Amino acid sequence: MKRRQEYMRFSLVKEMAETPEVIRRFPVDEVREEFSWVAERERLLLTGEGSSRIFPAGNVRASLLREGSPVRVEVEGAMQAREYALDGWGVFVASNSGKTAEGVRLLASLREKAQDVVVGAVVGRKDSPIGKGADAVYELRCGPEEAVAATKSVVEQAFFYDVILRGEKAAARREELADLVDEVFWMELPEELIRPLVGAPVLYFGGRNNGVAEELTLKTNEITRKKSDYLEGTYAVHGIEEVMSPEEVVVLIDPFEEEEEKFASVLEEGVGVKVLAIAHRETRFPTILLPRVEQGFAPYLQLVAGWNLLVEVGVRSGIHLDKPQRARKVGNEFVG
């Protein structure tokens, strides 16, 4: 986006713009020392609700699988996790408020049923119900978010997991990542990439199961007030085309090169929808072209490029970016 001052009247944009500094200031050594016990746990469950789970947990799980890590990482919502046998596991509960009801209930269940479980919390306040119920706590340093849509906190949660689970692969290049996040967030987007989304009733985000496309699907609801859907992997060409309409838009996140022809055939030619891409290379679709970066950092840039795009769509649609009509900052707050 190019009109910095015009957009900075929104808390949402200010908080997005603070993200690079959150990465730069991240207390790497302190975190690695305090959470060194993670190395002793071969099985980890990462939980949280909404934005506190989707990208932070999904991204690090995908990175560890890609890199061949021996650590088993599972990602699950807290209520469903209550049904699992987690004896001997390490469990992390992420919650900006530290008061998310599902997380509080999971902690109570673990203390009652699980043997030899270690619980870590990634929260906005240590003295919150989730913080007080955990064995080890990381208190977010990003500061409070006034906008309903979580942004800088999402990246801090994700970087926390990267630091404790990927070590130097994440920590050593954080200055580079911060600089690139700043560059991508403020990059000017071509009008041809923005205009189709403004008029579209539904936005689809297709991509890997690493949290990027799914998180942007949620952010679409909060920032643009449009309906959206997450199409995992190549789901977009496995039946949903039957109910798509030409006025809708599909945004592909780092599409698989060998599947681009199929996407074009089914979606553009078959349905007539507009297909765009966010990628680190040119694609056959109109593309937000991102800098090439170490593979573990690429999802951060894809996410921030999506923020950039959604802010432009929201502003052009006359939306007050900070004030959804029904969505709440704490979706399901524990009372008790």
N, C-alpha and C positions, 0 to 999 in steps of 0.2 A: 504494500500500500504506500502511497506517496504523500498523502496529506496528513502528516504527523500531528500537527497541532489540532486540526479539525477532529481527528479521531481520538486524540488523547483526552477529550472531555469524558470519555467513557471509562469507568473503572476497569472494565474487562480488558480494554486495550492497554491501559497502564500496567495491569498485572501481567498480561502477556509479554509486554516490553521489558518487564523486570526479570524475566526468565533467564537470560544470559548471565546476569549477575548472581542469580541463585546458584547456577552451576559453578561459577568461578569461586564463590565463597564456601562451597560445600566442604565441611570439615572431614576430609578423607581420612587422615591419620587417626583422629579421634574415633570415628565410626568403625574403622577396621579393628582397632584395639578393643573397643567395647563389645563388638559383635564377633569376636574371634571364635566364640563357641559354635558359630554356624558351621565351621569346618569339621566339627565332630559329628554333625548330623548328616546322614546320607539321604534322608528323606525330609523334604520341606513342603509345607502347605502355605501358600500365599493367598490370603483372603482379604475381603473388603467389599464394599458395594459401589456400583457405578464406576465413576472415574477413578476411585481409589484402588480399583482392582484391574479394570480392563486393560489399560496401557501399562501401568507399572509392573504388574505381575506377568501379563501376557508377553511383554517385550523381553524380559529377562529369561523367561522359560524358553522362548524361541531361540535366543542367543545361546543358551547353554546346550540345547539340543544340537544346534548347528555346529558348535565347537567341540562336541563330543565329551562334555563334562560328565563325570561319574555321578554327580549329584542328581537325585530324582526330585523334580519340582512339579507339584500339582497346583492347579489354580481352581478355586471353587468359591461360590457364594457361601457366606457364613452359615446360613440356615441349613443348606444341604450338607455342609461340612460337619454339622452336629451328628449326622447319621453315620459318620465314618469311624472306623477303629484307628485312632491316631496315637496309640501307645508307642513311645520311642521317637516320635516325630518332633521336628521343630515347626512351630506355627507362627506366622506373622499376620497380624491384623492391622490393616491400614484404614485410617479414618481421620479426615481433617478435623472434625469436631471432637473426636474421641468419644462421641456419645451415640454412635450409630447403634440402633437397637439390636440388629442382627449380630454385630460383633460382640456386644455385651453378653448376649445370650450364648454365643459360642464359648466365650471365656468361662462362663458359669458351668457349661456342660463339660468342658475340658477338665476343670478342677474337680468335678464330681466323678467323672468316668475314666479319664485317660491316665495311664501310668507313665512316668518318666517322659513327660512332655515339657518342652521349653517354649515359652510364649514370648515373642517380641511384638512390640507395638510401634507403629509409625503414625504419629498423631500430632495434631496442632498444639496440644497441651498435655504435659505429663500428668497433671492433676485431674485429668478427665477420667471417667469410669473405665475406659479401655486402658488408658495409661497406668492407672493405679492397679489394674488387675493383671498386668503383664510382668514377666521376669526381667525384661530389658526393654528400655524405651528410647526411641529416637524422636525428639521433638523437632518438628519442622522449623527451619530457619527462614523460610520465605516470607513470613509475615502474613497477616490476615488477608483474605480476599473479600472484597465488597460485592463483586459480581456473583450472581448465582452460579454461573458456569465456572467450574474449577479449571485452572490452567497452569499457573506457575507451580502450584502444589503437586499437580500430576507429574510434572517433570522432575521435581525434587524427589518424590516417592520413587519414581523409576530409576533415578540416578543412585538413590540409596541402595536399591536392590542390585544394581550393576556393580557398585563398589564392594559390597559385602560378598557377592557371589562370583564376580568376574575379575576382581582385584585390579592389577595394574593395567589390564586391557582397557578398563574404563577410566581409572584415575589418572593415568599418565598423560592423557590428551584432553583433559577437560577444558583447558584454555582454548584449544582449537575448536572443540564442540561449542563452547559459549560464543565464540566469534561467528561461527557458521549459523547458529540459531538466530543471532541478531541479524545477520545478512539475509537469511531466508524470510524472517518475519517482515522485514521492511522492503523486500524486493517488490518492484512494481509489476503487477500482473496485467497481461494484455486484456483489453476489453472483451475480446472474443471468448475468453475463458470465464469471464464473470457474467456477462449478459444472459447466457442460456440458463444459468442457475437462478437468476432473479425471478424469472417468469415460470419456473418449473414448480408444479405442485408437490412433487416427490423427488427427493435426491437419494440415489443409491450409492453406497461406497463399497467397492469390491477390493479384496486384497487378502494377504496372508493372515493367518490366525496368530498375529503378534500384537494385537491391540490397537493398531493405528486406524484401520478402516472402521473398526467397531467403535472406537472412541470418537471419531469424527461423525459417526452416525448419531451418537448421543448429543454431541455439540451442535449438530444441525438443528435439533429440536430446541435447544436452549437459546441459541444465538439467532437463528433465522426464523424460528417458529414454523418451520416446514416439517412435513412428514418425511421420514427417512427409513432406510432399511440397510442392514449390513449383509453383504453377499460374500460369504467366506470362500476363499480360493477361487475355483471356477464355477461356483454355484450359479452365477449369472447366466450360464448357458445350459442349465440342467432343469429347466421347466418353468422358472418364474417369468420367462419371456411371454408366456401365455397370457398373463394379466398386466403386462406393462403397456403404457400408452406413449405415443410419440412425443408428447410434450414433457415427459419426464427426462431426467438426466442421470447418467451413470458416471461416477468418478472412480477410476481404477488407480489403486495405490501400488506403484512399482509392479506393473503387470508382468506376468511370465511372457517372455518374448515369443516363445513357440505357440502361445495361445492367442496372440493378438488377432490373427486372421480369423479365428473362430469367434472371438468377441465381436469383431466387425461384421461378420456374416450374420450372426444371430441377432445382435442388438441394433446395429446401424441399418443394415439392409433388411433384416426380417421385421423388426419392430418400428424402426424409424426414430429411436431415441438418440439424443446427443451423447456421445461418449468422450470424456476427457481423461487425462492421466496426470498423475504426480509421480515423477520418476527422475532417476539420475542419468538417464540416457534419452535420446530421442525415441519416440514411439510413433506408430502410424496414426495416432490420435493427437489432437491439440494437447500440448503438454506443458505443465509447469516444470521447467527443467531445473533440477537441483544440483549443487556441487557434488562431486564424487567424494566419498568419505569412507573411513573404516566401516565395515559392514555392520558392526554392532551399534554404531552411531547413526546409521542411515534412517532408522525409524523415527528418531527425534526430529530430524529435518523434515521428514514426510508429514509428521504430526503438525509441526509449526507452519508448514506451507498450507496445510488444511485450515489452520486458524486464520491465516492471512486471507484465504479465499472466502471463508465464512463471514469474516468481519466485513469484507467488501459487499457481499451479498446482503447481509443484514442492514448495513447503512443505506444501500441503494433501495432497499425495500421499505425504508422509513421506520425501522424497528429501533426501539430503545434497547440497546444491547445488554443493559444491566438489569432490566426489570421484566422477566417473564410474568405472565398472568397467573400461572398456577404452580410452576416448578418452585421448589424450596431449596435453600442452601443445605439444610440437613434433611435429606429425604425422609428418613424414618428415625426420629430421635427417641432415644430411650428415656422413659419417664419412670422413675422409681427410686 
